[in-house]
């Protein structure tokens, strides 16, 4: 009888410890990984990969919560709540960036590597922050560039919720 009770207690303890262990959030990413993914999709020249990097649903959720806390964010929420238009806007922004690289900067067979990055500004909203990063890049000919990347942060999770604008890439 004592052996059965002991087995039961051990199994119960294992069950409780497994069920109480929090599972990591797979969608929770770091600034390092998101900046690296952003540069990777820029190098891929694939619009759909770039649009897939944007956390549209999370962006909508963040702005919806912000407008519930403070009505002044209602207009921003209303603008981004049209998913088709927003995703088209993200795609247009990406295509303008690629066009700027190839047509304005006249780069051929280009690719970028990250040399480093730093946070330059934090905008605090009611329920999340928008962090602005300066990303220093080297192209495949070792020419220095910099780019601004905006990441949204809720708790300790980061998301790409804003497109990279073509004006954000500059030759140093």
Beta strands, then each sheet from edge to edge (+ up, - down):
strand 1: 112-124
strand 2: 129-139
strand 3: 144-154
strand 4: 157-159
strand 5: 169-171
sheet 1: 1+ 2- 3+ 4-
sheet 2: 1+ 2- 3+ 5-
end
